[in-house]
């Protein structure tokens, strides 16, 4: 952590990192999140454990250009940067929730079947690209100009908004919607049940 | 090559020895252990210097334009190896020779030219006294531009114990005073102009492996972004924030004005980027100040000529670095020795008008060191001899006489063990646990924990010895461990190596270097750190922390299969296949 970090920034990141980990959305050292502050962002460091974020696991890097602090910042730092450059968002979360990742192998966009998911998310596009690459940064950032979240095929979910709790909510909803799709297909396939579409959605 | 007789002999290497030691450092260590008499004076004509390429040198594998130089060090009196990149290693390998063993001493200055048809010694009287770049340029005029050279500067000629052997483009066999060994032999330079191709046993398999290597390099943020965008100085701000940046002779691990030395500030002076032959990263920087255009400075040089001395102007640091390169001085040892000198001045042991941060005066002292003038005579001996002279041995920040590089071990306990156990003295390149403890590649470990550090240090030491025997740039070690290396080695040589066999080569190197040093009279008591670095700081990011070195050492010896007093056991030597193959170290 760069000297002079606002303790509150760390505490907030630690709290949400812990929640993401507790939900099983990341493996031991996966996932990352950041908060924008003016021309800088506070981002979790490479290889840290979101389960137990330490003060030195948070690093401050500029939004508009690479920095020498990138040496320890998350691999996905260029993606966070591009999101901040192209949207007015102030928070980015990236996790690897299993239902969303598994589903991404079969679809090009996730349209939630549950009412809350549909009304909030409408649609979650699926993009491709290797972690931290300029291609992925461009793909994700351009989609997040029109959507709350994107799924990177075979990798994970990026969610972004202006507020941290809202971003966390979006992330959870993406995974919840993916899980419901799975469960619905399970009922249909395994139990032979026929789905009924709600009259009012 | 016998410089006394002016004779050159060519002989074939034994296949069984090659399989056991590969090349580079491994082969050089084996050769020195078998042939050097214990107790000899490193600057006598009886010392030998081995120049070695490795099985991967000059191949299509990235990061392999690299060679090792191995000798007994005049600074540490231990066995000592140093590796260097650039163009020279490839031209040397292409001559068809794997190893050049240089012994004896010439009466008159000479240089050696190694080419496709053999090697010859040529007069160098007119080169003696020249600085490094002038020397290399002159040699290129003589031998054409399809060649490369390594050379010593005035420091090596004057037997300065901090003298390096410099290659073209600021590359260096930097540490241990090997430049003085060349100087003692009146050997000014070695030119290589080989033009043969480097053979590949299985080109198709190698191409597949290289495809994979390219992908992994691109995927690695450390290799493809940080080193490429910022060079090695990218480390400085993080190292400082974490309290690891040695400042003013290791009195603290935090330099208030480090931001003035950051990679972002360096970028303002950068006018170009360079790399070794066949390297996609090109981590080296070319910088320009009002006075010089120079290579680097690298992180180690910036830290040791900057924060270590209280100098906070990068232009001054770049100029001091340039001066060291041109005079043929190791920037790490020079910086730490100057810091020791400054502390002696501050304590009134040396009567001189000199304060921390006075760059112009420090530049003058660097010059004096290279020419052994004035206080330079004392500085030329290195920090340990300097401090002892004034009865202040504790002020020398060194291990086994080698000055400590720019990571304060109070902030990364793995580095404490790494420094203490390195066969060549304090060295960051024999086990760079910073990758694990700070950067988090390939994994992140708790820097303040001693748990698992002995195993980590042993593993990274063995892997580093493999890299130095192949010979390959260790920047790649963050991404490429023994598994891809063994596959690439097998593809290039046609001799199958498993990853276990490869790591065992590294372990063998560590056992043999240990035996060499034991034979020279070193013991476990030399696996030590200066008291200052075992004493916690009162303030700063590492306040209250100190590495439990004794505890880690005990476990380290056990992990290596050495006795509690740090001697490789019979069982260990049998396991490594050394028993009966190399001379017994006792009574040799």
Interface residues (C-beta under 8 A of the other chain):
Chain A: X1 X2 X3 X29 X45 X46 X47 X48 X56 X59 X66 X67 X68 X69 X70 X71 X72 X75 X77 X78 X130 X131 X132 X133
Chain B: X218 X219 X221 X222 X225 X226 X229 X230 X233 X234 X235 X236 X237 X238 X241 X242 X262 X263 X264 X438 X439 X440 X441 X443 X444
